[in-house]
Amino acid sequence: MVQLTDGLWKYFQAAGQFLYSLALGLGGPGLFLLALVDSSFLSVPEGNDILIIVLSTGQSWETMSYYVAMTIMGSIAGCCILFAVGRRGGAFMKSRFSRANLRRVEGIYRRWGLWAVLVPAILPPPIPFKIFVFSAGAFNLSFRRFLLAVLVGRSIRYFSWGILAVLYGEAAKRFLEENIQMVGSMLMLVAAGGALLYVLIRIRTRNRSGEELA
């Protein structure tokens, strides 16, 4: 059974590479399709990020926004599929994650809630975004909050690349290809800073409410 699932997974990854090439020729609809499959069951590491830069280089702000919007919508659609599988307890996806990782992610959800989806949605690989999407359904996170987190996170990530593509073109593409790990670390620090700021604001608001009641 393990060999069967591993074989299927490798097949899906190969299909993802084919879809990357196809998406490059289709433009906006291709970006939607690639983002959908990449956010659900297939894996095309950095595929959406690189395609946004490649297709947006030398284009207008309106064209870039169209490409980014198609990518965001495709990613949301794919995440919704994986969320639904998690809600119903999909055995195949569970086989892709160790029990230890699932327990660890459950602890993250219990502590951070919405942020457990929003932060990974911003970060590029090797952050394992799928386990957070799947777990959001499995651990009964509110669907509306889930959608909001994916929308905000993916918008920040993909519009960042689109803006860089319009401003810097080929230089942005080379930078992404050569420094994806550093970019991921920087985005993680930014996201962590945002989460810390949110926690501090919540604590301050609670303290003020307590003082007013006293």
N, C-alpha and C positions, 0 to 999 in steps of 0.2 A: 504493500500500500504506500509506503514511504517513497519507494522508487517511482511509483506511478505519479504521485503528486509532484515529486522533484522533476520528473520528465515533463509534466504539464507546465510547471513553472518556467522551465527553460524554453519551452515552446512559446509561452506567452511573452517572454523577454525578447525572443527573436522577432515575434510579431510586432512588438513595440518598436524595434529598430526599423522595420519595414514601414510602419505608420509614420515614423519621423520623416523618412524620405518622401512619403506621400504627402504629408502635411506641408512640406516645404514648397511643393508645387501647387497646392490648393489654396494657399493663403489663409484668409480668415476662417472659412469652414474647416480647413485642415488643422488650424490651431485649436478650434473647438473640439474636433474629434480626438486629437492627440491629448489634450488636457483631460478629456473625459476618461479615456482609457487609462491614462497615467495616474489619475486620481482614484481609480476604482481597482482593477485587478492586474493591470500590466505595470511595468516599470520602464520608464525612459528617462534615466537620470539627467537632469539639467536640460532635457529636450525642449521644454516650453520656454525656459529662460533664453536659451541660445536662439531659438526660432524667432522670438519676439525681437531680439537684437538684429538678427539677419534681415528679417522682413521690414523692420522699421528704419533701418539705416538709410539715410537720404530721403526719407519720407516726411510728409507734413505732420503737424501735431494731431490733426484730425484722423489721418490714416493710422498713425501709431495708436491712438485711443481706440480705434476700431479693432485693431489686432489684439490689444490688451483686453478689451471688453469681451471679445470672443473667447480668449483664453480663460478669463475669469469665469464666464458662464459655463464653459466646458468643464472646468475644474469643480465648480459647484455641483454640476450634474453628476459627475463621477463620484464626488464625495457623498452625495445623497444616496447613491446606489450602495456604496460601502457601508454607510450609516444604517441603511435598511437591513443589510445582511447582518450587521452586528446586532441590531435589535432583535432579529430572529435567530441569532446564534449560529451563524454559518460555520459548519465544521471545517470546510476547506481553508477558510481564512484563519481559523484558530490553529490549524496545523502549521501555518507559516510563522507563528509567534510562540516563543517558549512560555511556559506557565509563569516562570519568574518575571519575565518582561510584562506579561499581562497583569500580574499582581502589582508590579511597580507602577504601571500606568494607572491602575485603579486607585492607588494611593495618591497619585498626582491629581486625578480628577476630584477625589474627595477633598483635597486641600485647595485646589486652584479653580476648579469648575471651568468657566468659559475660557480662561487663560490657557488651559491645557490643550485647547484646539487652536486658539488665535496665534500663540507664539510659534508652534511648529508649522502653521500655515505660512508664516513669513519666511522661515528658514529654508535654504536649499539643502540638497543632500550633503552629508550622509544622514541628516536628521530623518528618522523613520516615521514620516507623517502618517502613513496608512494605519499604523497601529493605534494612533490617537483617534483617527476617524472611526475605525472599526469599534474601538472601545467606547467612543461617545454613544454609539447605538447600544452596545452591550450593557453599559452602565446607566442607561436611561437618562442621558443628558437631554434637557429640553431641546426639541427640534428647532424652535425659533432661535434660541441662543446659539445653537450649533451653526445654523445658517449665517447668523450675524458674524460669528467668529471667522468662518471660512471666507465670507465676503470681504471683511476688513483685512484679514491676513493676506489673502491672495491679491487684493487690490494694492496693498503696500508693496508686496514683492514684485508683481509684474509691471506696475506703473514705474517703479524704480528703474527697471531695465529698459522700459520704453523711453523714458526721459533721457537716460544715458545714451541710448541708440540715436536719438534725434540730435543730441548735443555733440556726441563724440564719435558716432559711427563705428568704423572698423576697430578703432582703438578700444572701444567698450567691449566688443566681441572678443578681442585678444585678451583683454584683462580678465573677463569672465572665465575663459577657457584655461588660463594659466593660474588663476588665483581663487578658484571656487571655494576652497577650504577656508582661506582667509576671509572671504566675503561672508561665508556662513558664520564664522566666529564673530565678525563685526556686527552682523545682524542679530546674533544671539545676545550680544552685550546691549544693543539698543533695546531689544525686546525685554530683556531682564530689567533694564533701567525703567522702562515703561511700567512693567509689572510692579516694581518696587515703589514707583511714584503713586500708582493706583492704591497699593496697600497703605501707604502713608496717608493719603487723602482720606481713605476709609476710616483709619484709626483716628485721625484728627476730627472727622465729622462725628464719629461716635462719642469722642471725648466732649465735644461741644454740646451734643445732645444730652449727655449725662449731666453736664454742668447746668444746663437750662432746667432740667427736671429737678435738680437739687435746689 
